Amino acid sequence: MIAAFTRGDGEVFNGGTTEWSHVLSFGEPFVERITHNVLRRFGLRSHFENPEGVAS
């Protein structure tokens, strides 16, 4: 079960599993997409999207 909560200025994501990284290491496309979406939602940008020293 995946859950996401927002309260005030904070957000919480719970993947409901201890095996997330294990499945991610196998290149499972659904898990990769969910991980990508969650990291983007929480403000993490890929180094390749905006490399240091390059104006956005």
mmCIF file of the N, C-alpha and C atoms, coordinates in Angstrom:
data_MODEL
# 
_entry.id   MODEL 
# 
loop_
_atom_site.group_PDB 
_atom_site.id 
_atom_site.type_symbol 
_atom_site.label_atom_id 
_atom_site.label_alt_id 
_atom_site.label_comp_id 
_atom_site.label_asym_id 
_atom_site.label_entity_id 
_atom_site.label_seq_id 
_atom_site.pdbx_PDB_ins_code 
_atom_site.Cartn_x 
_atom_site.Cartn_y 
_atom_site.Cartn_z 
_atom_site.occupancy 
_atom_site.B_iso_or_equiv 
_atom_site.pdbx_formal_charge 
_atom_site.auth_seq_id 
_atom_site.auth_comp_id 
_atom_site.auth_asym_id 
_atom_site.auth_atom_id 
_atom_site.pdbx_PDB_model_num 
ATOM 1   N N  . MET A 1 1  ? 0.842  -1.170 0.000   1.00 0.00 ? 1  MET A N  1 
ATOM 2   C CA . MET A 1 1  ? 0.000  0.000  0.000   1.00 0.00 ? 1  MET A CA 1 
ATOM 3   C C  . MET A 1 1  ? 0.889  1.235  0.000   1.00 0.00 ? 1  MET A C  1 
ATOM 4   N N  . ILE A 1 2  ? 0.625  2.131  -0.888  1.00 0.00 ? 2  ILE A N  1 
ATOM 5   C CA . ILE A 1 2  ? 1.358  3.383  -0.964  1.00 0.00 ? 2  ILE A CA 1 
ATOM 6   C C  . ILE A 1 2  ? 0.472  4.479  -0.397  1.00 0.00 ? 2  ILE A C  1 
ATOM 7   N N  . ALA A 1 3  ? 1.059  5.319  0.454   1.00 0.00 ? 3  ALA A N  1 
ATOM 8   C CA . ALA A 1 3  ? 0.295  6.413  1.046   1.00 0.00 ? 3  ALA A CA 1 
ATOM 9   C C  . ALA A 1 3  ? 1.113  7.696  0.996   1.00 0.00 ? 3  ALA A C  1 
ATOM 10  N N  . ALA A 1 4  ? 0.435  8.802  0.788   1.00 0.00 ? 4  ALA A N  1 
ATOM 11  C CA . ALA A 1 4  ? 1.071  10.117 0.816   1.00 0.00 ? 4  ALA A CA 1 
ATOM 12  C C  . ALA A 1 4  ? 0.156  11.062 1.579   1.00 0.00 ? 4  ALA A C  1 
ATOM 13  N N  . PHE A 1 5  ? 0.755  11.850 2.459   1.00 0.00 ? 5  PHE A N  1 
ATOM 14  C CA . PHE A 1 5  ? -0.013 12.765 3.289   1.00 0.00 ? 5  PHE A CA 1 
ATOM 15  C C  . PHE A 1 5  ? 0.609  14.150 3.242   1.00 0.00 ? 5  PHE A C  1 
ATOM 16  N N  . THR A 1 6  ? -0.225 15.160 3.311   1.00 0.00 ? 6  THR A N  1 
ATOM 17  C CA . THR A 1 6  ? 0.227  16.544 3.392   1.00 0.00 ? 6  THR A CA 1 
ATOM 18  C C  . THR A 1 6  ? -0.396 17.168 4.629   1.00 0.00 ? 6  THR A C  1 
ATOM 19  N N  . ARG A 1 7  ? 0.444  17.846 5.409   1.00 0.00 ? 7  ARG A N  1 
ATOM 20  C CA . ARG A 1 7  ? -0.065 18.586 6.562   1.00 0.00 ? 7  ARG A CA 1 
ATOM 21  C C  . ARG A 1 7  ? 0.762  19.855 6.693   1.00 0.00 ? 7  ARG A C  1 
ATOM 22  N N  . GLY A 1 8  ? 0.099  20.981 6.613   1.00 0.00 ? 8  GLY A N  1 
ATOM 23  C CA . GLY A 1 8  ? 0.822  22.248 6.667   1.00 0.00 ? 8  GLY A CA 1 
ATOM 24  C C  . GLY A 1 8  ? 1.789  22.337 5.500   1.00 0.00 ? 8  GLY A C  1 
ATOM 25  N N  . ASP A 1 9  ? 3.054  22.612 5.814   1.00 0.00 ? 9  ASP A N  1 
ATOM 26  C CA . ASP A 1 9  ? 4.083  22.713 4.783   1.00 0.00 ? 9  ASP A CA 1 
ATOM 27  C C  . ASP A 1 9  ? 4.812  21.397 4.550   1.00 0.00 ? 9  ASP A C  1 
ATOM 28  N N  . GLY A 1 10 ? 4.440  20.342 5.268   1.00 0.00 ? 10 GLY A N  1 
ATOM 29  C CA . GLY A 1 10 ? 5.162  19.073 5.163   1.00 0.00 ? 10 GLY A CA 1 
ATOM 30  C C  . GLY A 1 10 ? 4.404  18.018 4.383   1.00 0.00 ? 10 GLY A C  1 
ATOM 31  N N  . GLU A 1 11 ? 5.164  17.044 3.889   1.00 0.00 ? 11 GLU A N  1 
ATOM 32  C CA . GLU A 1 11 ? 4.582  15.911 3.175   1.00 0.00 ? 11 GLU A CA 1 
ATOM 33  C C  . GLU A 1 11 ? 5.288  14.636 3.609   1.00 0.00 ? 11 GLU A C  1 
ATOM 34  N N  . VAL A 1 12 ? 4.559  13.543 3.592   1.00 0.00 ? 12 VAL A N  1 
ATOM 35  C CA . VAL A 1 12 ? 5.107  12.234 3.942   1.00 0.00 ? 12 VAL A CA 1 
ATOM 36  C C  . VAL A 1 12 ? 4.728  11.253 2.849   1.00 0.00 ? 12 VAL A C  1 
ATOM 37  N N  . PHE A 1 13 ? 5.684  10.426 2.438   1.00 0.00 ? 13 PHE A N  1 
ATOM 38  C CA . PHE A 1 13 ? 5.418  9.342  1.501   1.00 0.00 ? 13 PHE A CA 1 
ATOM 39  C C  . PHE A 1 13 ? 5.812  8.047  2.185   1.00 0.00 ? 13 PHE A C  1 
ATOM 40  N N  . ASN A 1 14 ? 4.946  7.039  2.111   1.00 0.00 ? 14 ASN A N  1 
ATOM 41  C CA . ASN A 1 14 ? 5.241  5.727  2.666   1.00 0.00 ? 14 ASN A CA 1 
ATOM 42  C C  . ASN A 1 14 ? 4.986  4.696  1.578   1.00 0.00 ? 14 ASN A C  1 
ATOM 43  N N  . GLY A 1 15 ? 6.039  3.993  1.185   1.00 0.00 ? 15 GLY A N  1 
ATOM 44  C CA . GLY A 1 15 ? 5.914  2.974  0.154   1.00 0.00 ? 15 GLY A CA 1 
ATOM 45  C C  . GLY A 1 15 ? 5.313  1.677  0.664   1.00 0.00 ? 15 GLY A C  1 
ATOM 46  N N  . GLY A 1 16 ? 5.172  1.539  1.978   1.00 0.00 ? 16 GLY A N  1 
ATOM 47  C CA . GLY A 1 16 ? 4.540  0.363  2.551   1.00 0.00 ? 16 GLY A CA 1 
ATOM 48  C C  . GLY A 1 16 ? 5.340  -0.916 2.372   1.00 0.00 ? 16 GLY A C  1 
ATOM 49  N N  . THR A 1 17 ? 6.661  -0.798 2.206   1.00 0.00 ? 17 THR A N  1 
ATOM 50  C CA . THR A 1 17 ? 7.483  -1.983 2.000   1.00 0.00 ? 17 THR A CA 1 
ATOM 51  C C  . THR A 1 17 ? 8.909  -1.732 2.459   1.00 0.00 ? 17 THR A C  1 
ATOM 52  N N  . THR A 1 18 ? 9.582  -2.799 2.844   1.00 0.00 ? 18 THR A N  1 
ATOM 53  C CA . THR A 1 18 ? 11.010 -2.709 3.166   1.00 0.00 ? 18 THR A CA 1 
ATOM 54  C C  . THR A 1 18 ? 11.846 -3.193 1.992   1.00 0.00 ? 18 THR A C  1 
ATOM 55  N N  . GLU A 1 19 ? 11.203 -3.603 0.923   1.00 0.00 ? 19 GLU A N  1 
ATOM 56  C CA . GLU A 1 19 ? 11.889 -4.171 -0.240  1.00 0.00 ? 19 GLU A CA 1 
ATOM 57  C C  . GLU A 1 19 ? 11.980 -3.207 -1.421  1.00 0.00 ? 19 GLU A C  1 
ATOM 58  N N  . TRP A 1 20 ? 11.627 -1.943 -1.207  1.00 0.00 ? 20 TRP A N  1 
ATOM 59  C CA . TRP A 1 20 ? 11.584 -0.982 -2.313  1.00 0.00 ? 20 TRP A CA 1 
ATOM 60  C C  . TRP A 1 20 ? 12.921 -0.913 -3.040  1.00 0.00 ? 20 TRP A C  1 
ATOM 61  N N  . SER A 1 21 ? 13.999 -0.728 -2.298  1.00 0.00 ? 21 SER A N  1 
ATOM 62  C CA . SER A 1 21 ? 15.316 -0.599 -2.942  1.00 0.00 ? 21 SER A CA 1 
ATOM 63  C C  . SER A 1 21 ? 15.726 -1.894 -3.638  1.00 0.00 ? 21 SER A C  1 
ATOM 64  N N  . HIS A 1 22 ? 15.321 -3.016 -3.089  1.00 0.00 ? 22 HIS A N  1 
ATOM 65  C CA . HIS A 1 22 ? 15.642 -4.310 -3.701  1.00 0.00 ? 22 HIS A CA 1 
ATOM 66  C C  . HIS A 1 22 ? 14.978 -4.428 -5.076  1.00 0.00 ? 22 HIS A C  1 
ATOM 67  N N  . VAL A 1 23 ? 13.698 -4.103 -5.149  1.00 0.00 ? 23 VAL A N  1 
ATOM 68  C CA . VAL A 1 23 ? 12.966 -4.166 -6.417  1.00 0.00 ? 23 VAL A CA 1 
ATOM 69  C C  . VAL A 1 23 ? 13.485 -3.096 -7.382  1.00 0.00 ? 23 VAL A C  1 
ATOM 70  N N  . LEU A 1 24 ? 13.819 -1.924 -6.857  1.00 0.00 ? 24 LEU A N  1 
ATOM 71  C CA . LEU A 1 24 ? 14.357 -0.845 -7.688  1.00 0.00 ? 24 LEU A CA 1 
ATOM 72  C C  . LEU A 1 24 ? 15.663 -1.272 -8.348  1.00 0.00 ? 24 LEU A C  1 
ATOM 73  N N  . SER A 1 25 ? 16.466 -2.058 -7.656  1.00 0.00 ? 25 SER A N  1 
ATOM 74  C CA . SER A 1 25 ? 17.753 -2.501 -8.213  1.00 0.00 ? 25 SER A CA 1 
ATOM 75  C C  . SER A 1 25 ? 17.577 -3.450 -9.402  1.00 0.00 ? 25 SER A C  1 
ATOM 76  N N  . PHE A 1 26 ? 16.402 -4.057 -9.539  1.00 0.00 ? 26 PHE A N  1 
ATOM 77  C CA . PHE A 1 26 ? 16.130 -4.944 -10.674 1.00 0.00 ? 26 PHE A CA 1 
ATOM 78  C C  . PHE A 1 26 ? 15.635 -4.190 -11.907 1.00 0.00 ? 26 PHE A C  1 
ATOM 79  N N  . GLY A 1 27 ? 15.420 -2.876 -11.764 1.00 0.00 ? 27 GLY A N  1 
ATOM 80  C CA . GLY A 1 27 ? 14.973 -2.081 -12.903 1.00 0.00 ? 27 GLY A CA 1 
ATOM 81  C C  . GLY A 1 27 ? 13.498 -2.239 -13.227 1.00 0.00 ? 27 GLY A C  1 
ATOM 82  N N  . GLU A 1 28 ? 12.696 -2.528 -12.221 1.00 0.00 ? 28 GLU A N  1 
ATOM 83  C CA . GLU A 1 28 ? 11.245 -2.656 -12.410 1.00 0.00 ? 28 GLU A CA 1 
ATOM 84  C C  . GLU A 1 28 ? 10.666 -1.304 -12.835 1.00 0.00 ? 28 GLU A C  1 
ATOM 85  N N  . PRO A 1 29 ? 10.096 -1.202 -14.050 1.00 0.00 ? 29 PRO A N  1 
ATOM 86  C CA . PRO A 1 29 ? 9.669  0.099  -14.575 1.00 0.00 ? 29 PRO A CA 1 
ATOM 87  C C  . PRO A 1 29 ? 8.614  0.820  -13.735 1.00 0.00 ? 29 PRO A C  1 
ATOM 88  N N  . PHE A 1 30 ? 7.672  0.094  -13.148 1.00 0.00 ? 30 PHE A N  1 
ATOM 89  C CA . PHE A 1 30 ? 6.645  0.745  -12.333 1.00 0.00 ? 30 PHE A CA 1 
ATOM 90  C C  . PHE A 1 30 ? 7.260  1.368  -11.085 1.00 0.00 ? 30 PHE A C  1 
ATOM 91  N N  . VAL A 1 31 ? 8.171  0.642  -10.450 1.00 0.00 ? 31 VAL A N  1 
ATOM 92  C CA . VAL A 1 31 ? 8.830  1.145  -9.242  1.00 0.00 ? 31 VAL A CA 1 
ATOM 93  C C  . VAL A 1 31 ? 9.751  2.309  -9.593  1.00 0.00 ? 31 VAL A C  1 
ATOM 94  N N  . GLU A 1 32 ? 10.428 2.222  -10.728 1.00 0.00 ? 32 GLU A N  1 
ATOM 95  C CA . GLU A 1 32 ? 11.280 3.334  -11.169 1.00 0.00 ? 32 GLU A CA 1 
ATOM 96  C C  . GLU A 1 32 ? 10.452 4.595  -11.385 1.00 0.00 ? 32 GLU A C  1 
ATOM 97  N N  . ARG A 1 33 ? 9.300  4.470  -12.025 1.00 0.00 ? 33 ARG A N  1 
ATOM 98  C CA . ARG A 1 33 ? 8.450  5.631  -12.306 1.00 0.00 ? 33 ARG A CA 1 
ATOM 99  C C  . ARG A 1 33 ? 7.906  6.230  -11.019 1.00 0.00 ? 33 ARG A C  1 
ATOM 100 N N  . ILE A 1 34 ? 7.437  5.394  -10.107 1.00 0.00 ? 34 ILE A N  1 
ATOM 101 C CA . ILE A 1 34 ? 6.924  5.899  -8.831  1.00 0.00 ? 34 ILE A CA 1 
ATOM 102 C C  . ILE A 1 34 ? 8.031  6.613  -8.071  1.00 0.00 ? 34 ILE A C  1 
ATOM 103 N N  . THR A 1 35 ? 9.225  6.010  -8.033  1.00 0.00 ? 35 THR A N  1 
ATOM 104 C CA . THR A 1 35 ? 10.364 6.621  -7.344  1.00 0.00 ? 35 THR A CA 1 
ATOM 105 C C  . THR A 1 35 ? 10.696 7.972  -7.965  1.00 0.00 ? 35 THR A C  1 
ATOM 106 N N  . HIS A 1 36 ? 10.740 8.021  -9.280  1.00 0.00 ? 36 HIS A N  1 
ATOM 107 C CA . HIS A 1 36 ? 11.011 9.276  -9.991  1.00 0.00 ? 36 HIS A CA 1 
ATOM 108 C C  . HIS A 1 36 ? 9.981  10.341 -9.614  1.00 0.00 ? 36 HIS A C  1 
ATOM 109 N N  . ASN A 1 37 ? 8.715  9.970  -9.645  1.00 0.00 ? 37 ASN A N  1 
ATOM 110 C CA . ASN A 1 37 ? 7.649  10.925 -9.338  1.00 0.00 ? 37 ASN A CA 1 
ATOM 111 C C  . ASN A 1 37 ? 7.721  11.424 -7.897  1.00 0.00 ? 37 ASN A C  1 
ATOM 112 N N  . VAL A 1 38 ? 7.997  10.523 -6.962  1.00 0.00 ? 38 VAL A N  1 
ATOM 113 C CA . VAL A 1 38 ? 8.091  10.908 -5.549  1.00 0.00 ? 38 VAL A CA 1 
ATOM 114 C C  . VAL A 1 38 ? 9.275  11.847 -5.332  1.00 0.00 ? 38 VAL A C  1 
ATOM 115 N N  . LEU A 1 39 ? 10.433 11.510 -5.888  1.00 0.00 ? 39 LEU A N  1 
ATOM 116 C CA . LEU A 1 39 ? 11.611 12.359 -5.706  1.00 0.00 ? 39 LEU A CA 1 
ATOM 117 C C  . LEU A 1 39 ? 11.409 13.732 -6.334  1.00 0.00 ? 39 LEU A C  1 
ATOM 118 N N  . ARG A 1 40 ? 10.767 13.775 -7.467  1.00 0.00 ? 40 ARG A N  1 
ATOM 119 C CA . ARG A 1 40 ? 10.447 15.069 -8.101  1.00 0.00 ? 40 ARG A CA 1 
ATOM 120 C C  . ARG A 1 40 ? 9.476  15.867 -7.248  1.00 0.00 ? 40 ARG A C  1 
ATOM 121 N N  . ARG A 1 41 ? 8.487  15.187 -6.720  1.00 0.00 ? 41 ARG A N  1 
ATOM 122 C CA . ARG A 1 41 ? 7.480  15.846 -5.883  1.00 0.00 ? 41 ARG A CA 1 
ATOM 123 C C  . ARG A 1 41 ? 8.127  16.490 -4.660  1.00 0.00 ? 41 ARG A C  1 
ATOM 124 N N  . PHE A 1 42 ? 9.144  15.816 -4.114  1.00 0.00 ? 42 PHE A N  1 
ATOM 125 C CA . PHE A 1 42 ? 9.816  16.317 -2.923  1.00 0.00 ? 42 PHE A CA 1 
ATOM 126 C C  . PHE A 1 42 ? 10.975 17.255 -3.256  1.00 0.00 ? 42 PHE A C  1 
ATOM 127 N N  . GLY A 1 43 ? 11.097 17.623 -4.522  1.00 0.00 ? 43 GLY A N  1 
ATOM 128 C CA . GLY A 1 43 ? 12.040 18.663 -4.888  1.00 0.00 ? 43 GLY A CA 1 
ATOM 129 C C  . GLY A 1 43 ? 13.427 18.220 -5.277  1.00 0.00 ? 43 GLY A C  1 
ATOM 130 N N  . LEU A 1 44 ? 13.680 16.929 -5.417  1.00 0.00 ? 44 LEU A N  1 
ATOM 131 C CA . LEU A 1 44 ? 14.994 16.459 -5.834  1.00 0.00 ? 44 LEU A CA 1 
ATOM 132 C C  . LEU A 1 44 ? 15.062 16.488 -7.347  1.00 0.00 ? 44 LEU A C  1 
ATOM 133 N N  . ARG A 1 45 ? 16.044 17.187 -7.871  1.00 0.00 ? 45 ARG A N  1 
ATOM 134 C CA . ARG A 1 45 ? 16.226 17.247 -9.317  1.00 0.00 ? 45 ARG A CA 1 
ATOM 135 C C  . ARG A 1 45 ? 17.452 16.450 -9.697  1.00 0.00 ? 45 ARG A C  1 
ATOM 136 N N  . SER A 1 46 ? 17.386 15.863 -10.834 1.00 0.00 ? 46 SER A N  1 
ATOM 137 C CA . SER A 1 46 ? 18.515 15.115 -11.370 1.00 0.00 ? 46 SER A CA 1 
ATOM 138 C C  . SER A 1 46 ? 19.659 16.068 -11.667 1.00 0.00 ? 46 SER A C  1 
ATOM 139 N N  . HIS A 1 47 ? 20.872 15.611 -11.441 1.00 0.00 ? 47 HIS A N  1 
ATOM 140 C CA . HIS A 1 47 ? 22.068 16.383 -11.775 1.00 0.00 ? 47 HIS A CA 1 
ATOM 141 C C  . HIS A 1 47 ? 22.048 16.745 -13.253 1.00 0.00 ? 47 HIS A C  1 
ATOM 142 N N  . PHE A 1 48 ? 21.505 15.874 -14.059 1.00 0.00 ? 48 PHE A N  1 
ATOM 143 C CA . PHE A 1 48 ? 21.489 16.094 -15.498 1.00 0.00 ? 48 PHE A CA 1 
ATOM 144 C C  . PHE A 1 48 ? 20.412 17.082 -15.933 1.00 0.00 ? 48 PHE A C  1 
ATOM 145 N N  . GLU A 1 49 ? 19.407 17.316 -15.102 1.00 0.00 ? 49 GLU A N  1 
ATOM 146 C CA . GLU A 1 49 ? 18.363 18.271 -15.447 1.00 0.00 ? 49 GLU A CA 1 
ATOM 147 C C  . GLU A 1 49 ? 18.860 19.704 -15.307 1.00 0.00 ? 49 GLU A C  1 
ATOM 148 N N  . ASN A 1 50 ? 19.750 19.945 -14.345 1.00 0.00 ? 50 ASN A N  1 
ATOM 149 C CA . ASN A 1 50 ? 20.264 21.292 -14.105 1.00 0.00 ? 50 ASN A CA 1 
ATOM 150 C C  . ASN A 1 50 ? 21.671 21.184 -13.523 1.00 0.00 ? 50 ASN A C  1 
ATOM 151 N N  . PRO A 1 51 ? 22.651 20.824 -14.340 1.00 0.00 ? 51 PRO A N  1 
ATOM 152 C CA . PRO A 1 51 ? 24.015 20.645 -13.838 1.00 0.00 ? 51 PRO A CA 1 
ATOM 153 C C  . PRO A 1 51 ? 24.574 21.931 -13.247 1.00 0.00 ? 51 PRO A C  1 
ATOM 154 N N  . GLU A 1 52 ? 25.496 21.781 -12.292 1.00 0.00 ? 52 GLU A N  1 
ATOM 155 C CA . GLU A 1 52 ? 26.146 22.939 -11.680 1.00 0.00 ? 52 GLU A CA 1 
ATOM 156 C C  . GLU A 1 52 ? 26.805 23.797 -12.742 1.00 0.00 ? 52 GLU A C  1 
ATOM 157 N N  . GLY A 1 53 ? 26.688 25.106 -12.581 1.00 0.00 ? 53 GLY A N  1 
ATOM 158 C CA . GLY A 1 53 ? 27.347 26.017 -13.496 1.00 0.00 ? 53 GLY A CA 1 
ATOM 159 C C  . GLY A 1 53 ? 26.591 26.285 -14.782 1.00 0.00 ? 53 GLY A C  1 
ATOM 160 N N  . VAL A 1 54 ? 25.447 25.636 -14.955 1.00 0.00 ? 54 VAL A N  1 
ATOM 161 C CA . VAL A 1 54 ? 24.658 25.847 -16.173 1.00 0.00 ? 54 VAL A CA 1 
ATOM 162 C C  . VAL A 1 54 ? 23.389 26.588 -15.780 1.00 0.00 ? 54 VAL A C  1 
ATOM 163 N N  . ALA A 1 55 ? 23.174 27.737 -16.388 1.00 0.00 ? 55 ALA A N  1 
ATOM 164 C CA . ALA A 1 55 ? 21.978 28.523 -16.072 1.00 0.00 ? 55 ALA A CA 1 
ATOM 165 C C  . ALA A 1 55 ? 20.732 27.781 -16.521 1.00 0.00 ? 55 ALA A C  1 
ATOM 166 N N  . SER A 1 56 ? 19.700 27.865 -15.698 1.00 0.00 ? 56 SER A N  1 
ATOM 167 C CA . SER A 1 56 ? 18.453 27.190 -16.077 1.00 0.00 ? 56 SER A CA 1 
ATOM 168 C C  . SER A 1 56 ? 17.518 28.112 -16.803 1.00 0.00 ? 56 SER A C  1 
# 
